[in-house]
Amino acid sequence: MGLFNWTEKPASTLANGGVVGPDERLPWAQTGMMGVQHLIAMFGATVLAPILMGFDPNVAILMSGIGTLIFFLMTGGKVPSYLGSSFAFIGVVIAASGYQGPGPNANIGVALGGIIACGVLYFIIGAIVQAVGTGWIERFMPPVVTGSVVAVIGLNLAHIPVKNMAPTGFDAWMQAITFVSVALVAVFTKGMVQRLLILMGLIVASIIYAVLTNGFGMGKPLDLSGIANAAWFGMPNFSSPVFTGNAMLLIAPVAIILVAENLGHIKAVTAMTGKNLDQYMGRAFMGDGVATIVAGSAGGTGVTTYAENIGVMAATKIYSTAIFVVAGVMAILLGFSPKFGALIQAIPLAVMGGVSIVVFGLIAVAGAKIWVDNKVDFSDNRNLLVAAITLVLGTGDFTLKFGDFALGGIGTATFGAILLWALLGRKS
């Protein structure tokens, strides 16, 4: 199958709720709509991460699009995934750059040097996996570990929409209206509308928000003035890396977390599609590594395969890699278009929060699905304790400090799961 030679699925596939595989695609108009949905799914987290680190969000969006296309090319178009800003970098970037926030990070160059070092290490790990296979990684990260790590990513992010995206009581109710809207679309519609459940739910909730706020004055009005005032085209604020030993040593080990994330994501997609993607694991690591290097070279955040988009795939049963090419190109356009960015940013915070609750929940369930599909035996205390401890470490954001280095919840959960599995296996 050629790189761009997807088999087109008939329209009846949508109406009948059929699965669209990685090497297949919908008609291009529907593929475009799915691309928009994936763009929206990744947008909140991909923009939030750079803001928390003092990076330029437009650069991060641009680099996420470029990174997604790099990933597509390096995996031969066989692995459906979107690359967005990784939250695993936030703690170490803040520590390395001394960022106090808010606003631009004055020491961004030092952080970028560390991000590039992380990308190089990630690429090397991928090259080793490509040469010798995934067996050695899977011995350290069996399904109980990867399922736990994937679930933790969703659970660890859950506080963002719940605590940070509903500043008022009205906003909390709007979040509820949003996720109920998505659920109603998912259950009570059919065909393409059902497949676009995230996008359709968001549109419905945004209309309800506008009626309640602009019409009845119940909350902060929907403001579209930013769209009208924004330019169609504008260059983002690129930055150059600065290489220092301390920052590189601090940030480079994040590659291990990215490996665990990527491994878990690919296992989740394998479970959902029924197609074994292990043979592309090394290429996926290398693609993610190259994308991180490119992002760090221009002022973007480190990137990772995005669980948000995997959550959308789980809900829609559409795994076509063509969708991610479309989403990547759209993200690049968004990076160069302040007007397009203003359109996405005009989405009410509470509505985006409600969508995030759905998407992060789908990530957590995707982790549980890895357990179910691999028949993980929780009557075995080794499996039980590894999963139990990992989930609480990640959900509670358990943090360990080593001098200036802080390993946050996703990191402690990832390394904790790997080390616990190895430690508890010594008995056998």
N, C-alpha and C positions, 0 to 999 in steps of 0.2 A: 504494500500500500504506500503510494507516494506521500510526501510530506503534506501536500495540500490537496490530496485526492480523497476527500471524504465521501463515503457513500451517503447519498441523500435519502432520508427516511420519508415515506409517504405521509401525507397529512393524517391518515387514519391512525397512525402510531400515537399521535397526541390524543385523539378522541378516545382511544382504547386504553390509555394510560400505560402504553408500552415504554420500554427502556430504550434510550438512545445512547449507544456505546461511544467510547473515546474516538474510534475511527469512523464514526458516522456523524451526520449533521442534519439539522432541520433545514427547511427552505431558508434562504438568506434573510428574508424579512423577519422571520421568527428567531433566527439566530441572533440578529441584531437586537431584538427585544430582550432576549436572554442575556446578551452581553451587557445591556443597561442594568438589568437586575443584579448581575454579578458585580458591576461597577459600584452600585449603591451598597451592596452587601459589604464590600471591602472598605468603602469610603470612610465610614466613621472611625474605625480603628486606624486606618492608614494615615488619616489626618491627625487624629488625637495623639498618636505616638510621637511624631515630630514636634508637636506643640509642647508636649511634656518635657522634651529634651532641648527646646529652644532652636529647633531646625525650621527651615522654610517648608510649609506644607505643600506648596506648589511643586517644589523640587522633589519632595517625597512621592507625590502623585505621579510626576513625570517618570521618576526612576522605577516606580512600581510597574508602570506600563512597559518600559524598556526591559526591565528584569523579567517580566512575564514572557515577553517575546524571546529573550535569550533562553529561558527555561524551555520554552516550546521547541526551539531549534535544537538545543542540546539533548533533549529527550526524544528527538525524532517525531515530535507531535503525538506521542503515545501516552503521555501522562497528563490528565486534566488537572490543572492547578493554576491558581493565581498567586503571584508573589507580592506581598504587601509589607508594610513596616512591621518589624518584629518588636514586641513588647519586651522580649528578653534582653534587649540592649539598654533599656531605660535606666536601670539602676547603675550599671557600670559606666555608662556615658556620663551620667550626672556626677559620679565619683571621680572619673578621669578628668572631666573638664571643669569641675567646681561650679557647675551651673546652679544658680539660686532661683532663677525665674522670677516673674514671667518675662516674655519678650525674647529677642534673639540671644543665642548663646555666643558670648564674646570669644570663647575659647573653642569654637566648633572644630577648628582645624586639627587639634590634638585628638578629639573624639573620632574624626574621620580617619586619621591614621590608624587608630585601633580597630575601627570597623573594617578597613582594608586588610589588616593583619588577620582578623577573624575570617574574612572571606578566603584568604589564601589557605589558612589551616583547614577550612571547610572543604575547599577544592582538593587538597591533598588527601583528606579522608575519603572523599568521593573517588579519587583515582585508585586508592587502595581497594575500596569495595568493588570497583569495576574490574580490577585485576584478579582479585582472589575470591570474590563473591560476598554474599551477605551473611554467611553462616556465623562468622565470628561476632558480628553485631547482634544477630538474633539470639545467640547464646547469652549475651548480656541483657538483651531486651526482648524477651518472649512476649506473647500476646497479653499476659497479665500486666506486664510493665508498660507496653505501648498503649494498651487500652486505658490504663490509669493515667498516663501522661496526656493523652488526647482529651480525656474527660476533664482533667485538671485545668487544661487551657481554657475550656469553656467556663468552668466553675470559678477559676481565678479572675476572669474578666467580668463575672456577673455583677460585681459591685459597681462597675463603671456606669451602666445605665441606671441601676437602682439608686445609687448614692449621689452620682454626679450629674445626671441628666434629667432630674425632676426636682428643681429647686422649690417649687410650690405644690400645694395640694392639688390644684387644677392640673399641673403638669403630670402628677402621678396618675390622675384619672385618665388623662390623655394617653399615657403609656398603656394603661389597661385597655382603652378603646382601640389602640393600635394593634396590640397583640391579639385581641379578640377578632379584629378585622382580618388579620392575616389568617387566623385559624378558621374563620368562616369561609374565606376564599379557598383555603386548602381542602375543606371538607365538603362544601356545598356547591362548588363549581366544577366544570369539566374542561377537558381540552387545554388549549393554550392559556386560558385565563387561570386555570388551576396551576399550571406550570410556572406562571408568573406571580405566584402567591405573595412573595415579598414585595415586589413592585406594586401590584394591585392593592395590597393591604395598605401600603404606604400612601398611595394616591387617595384611597378612600379616607384614611385617617387624616390626611392633610386637608381634605375638603371639609371634613367635620370640624377640624381645628379652626379653619378660616371662618366657618359659620359661627362657631361659639365665641371666637375672640373678636374678629373684625365686625361681626354682626351683632353680638350680644355683650361684648365687652367683658368677657369672663376671664381673660388672660392676656398675655402679651400678644398684640396683633401680628398676623403674618405680614412680614415686610418684604416686598418685592422691589423696593427702590434700588437695592444693591445690584440687581440684575440689569436694570436700565442704565445705571451709572458706570458699570464695569466696561472696560475695553474688550473688544473681541480677541485681540492678540496682545500678548505681553511676555517679556522674557522673565523667567523666574530668577531668584537670587542664588546663583551658583557660588560654591565655596571650594577652596583648595585644602587638601589634607596636609597635616604636619606630623611627622613621624617621631615619636618619643618612646623610649623603651618602656617606661612605667605604664603609659596608656595602652600600649600594644599588649603587654603582659596581662593587664587588667581586663581588656575587652576580648582578646582572642579566644579565651576558653568558652565564650558564648557559643562557639561552633558546636560544642558537645550538645548543648540544649537544642540547637537547630537540627542536628542529626536526629535526635530523639523525636522532635516535632515532625520532621519530614518523613521519618520512618513510620511514625504513627499515622500520618496523613495518608501515605501510600498504602499502608495496610488497611486503612478505613475505606479507601477507594476500591482496593482489591475486593474487600468484603462486600461492598455495595454493587460492584459491577460483575463479580464472579470471574474477572480476568486477572490472572496473576501478573503483577507488575514488578516483581522482584528483580527481573533482569534489567530493569531500567533504574534501579535504586542508585547505583554509582553515578550514572549520568545525571540523575535528579540532584544528587548532592553537589556534583561539579557545576551544574547549571545554576543552582542556588548560590554557590560560592562565587562564580563569575559575576552574577547579578549583584551580589553584595559588594564585590570589589568595584564594579562600575558605579554603583550608587554612592559608595564612600568617596570615590574620586571626584564627584560633582557636587557633593554637599547633601546627599540623601542619607536616609537611615539604612541600617542593615535590613535585609529583606528575608522573608521566609514564606514557605507554602502556607496559604491562608485557610485556616479552619472555617472561617466565616463562609467562604465560597464552597467548601466541602459540605457545610451544613445546607447550603442552597441546593447542591447536587443531590444530597440525601432526600430532600423534600420534593424535588422535581423529577428525579430519576433520569436526568439529562446530563450525560458525562462527556459530551462532545468537546474535543479540544478546540474545535473551530470557535466556540463561544469565547474561549479565553484569548484567542488571537484578536477577536473583535473588542473584547474588554480592554486588552492591552493597548490597542490602537486608540481607543476612546480615552484611556487614561493619559496617554501622551498628548492628545489634543487638549485634554483638560489642564495638563500641566502648563501648556502655552496659552491657555485662554482664561483670563480672569472672569469673563462673562459666564462661561460654563461652570467655573468654580463657584461663582456667586449663585447660580441656579441650584446647585447641589446644597450649598451652604444656607440657602433660603428655607430648606426643609426644617420645620420646627424641631428644636432640640428634643422635646418630649416625644415626638413621633419617631425620630431617629432612635431614641432610647427604647421605645416599644419594639421596634424592629430588632434592635440589638439583643433584647431579652430573648426573642425567638431564636435568633441566629446563635447566640452563645449557648442556649439550651440545646439546640440541635448538635452543637459541637460535643457537649457533654454526653448526649445520647449516642453519638457516633463512637465515642470511646467505649461505652457499654456494649455497643454492637460488636466491637472487636472481641470482647469477652464471649458474647453469645455465639458468634460465628465460629470461634475457635474452641468452643466447649470448655472454657476455663473452669476447672473444678474448685469451687470455693469451700468444699469440705476438706480440702488440703490446707492446713494452717499456713503453709508457706505462701500460697496464693492469697489467702484471706488477709494475712497481715500486711503483705506488700501493698495490696489494693487499698486496704483500710487506712494505713498510715499515709500513703501517697495522697489520697483524696483530701485528707484533713490538712496536710502540709500545704498543698496547693490552694485549697479553698480558703484556708485561714491566713494565707500569705506569710507563712513561717519564714523568717529571715535569719540568716547566720552572717556574722561579720568577721572578716579576717583583716584586721587593720582598717585600711580605707576601702577595702573591697566588701561589698554587701551582696550576698546571694539571696535573691528574693524567692517568693513562693513557687513560681514555675521552676526555677533553678533547683531549689532544695527538693522539690517533689521529683524532678527528673533524676537528679543524682541520687536522691534517697531511694527511689524505686530500684535503680540499677544496683546500688551498693547493698540494699536489703536483700534483693534476689540472690546476689552472689554470697552474702554472709549466711543467709538461711539455708543455702544449698550445701554448705560445708558438711552438714550432718549426713547427707546421702553420699 
